[in-house]
Amino acid sequence: MDMPGHGDHGGHGGHGGDGTRPMCAMNMAFNWETSNVCVLFDFWRIDSNASLVFTCLAVFLLGYMYEAARTSVRSWEKSMAPTGTLLPAEGGDEPAVHTAAVPNKVRWQRALFYGLMVAYSYSLMLLFMTYNGYLILAVIGGAIAGHYKYSTDDWGAVRGASCH
């Protein structure tokens, strides 16, 4: 149906007929596309086997480095915490740790790191939401490798996955 004032769009629908790049392939179902897949940005496209391999390696590294960044932020937070004093817990045998309030400067730094990690994790989620099997496997593979490398031997440190 032709909408008044819109005509036929004059062939500028981004299909490449007028010398412009074709529109990004946008799938809303699981796929294994290897042609014209945009990755986060219009300029980052999968349009050859080489770009597919490069993109999968880059996405793998992004997943891996997310785990490294998360571990670094956690270590930084621990280093900023003052040494606690042990106090007897109310009604129990376990001691409780009492620490001083977090200084305002540290709270701002923590908030900044938190925001950066949220942005990073949502970017990985957007990569996943291309529904492209290759990119999904690269994100998962990077997360697995990064978690293996940066996880501790402490059983209590195991944490579930989330966007942030």
Buried (B, 14 or more C-beta within 10 A) or exposed (E): EEEEEEEEEEEEEEEEEEEEBBEBBEEEEEBEBBEBBBBEEEEBBBBEEEBBEEBBEBBBBBBBBBBEBBBEBBEEBEEEEEEEEEEEEEEEEEEEEEEEEBEEEBEEBBEEBEEEBEEBBEEBEEBBEBBBEBBBEBBBBBBBBBBEEBEEEEEEEEEEEEEE
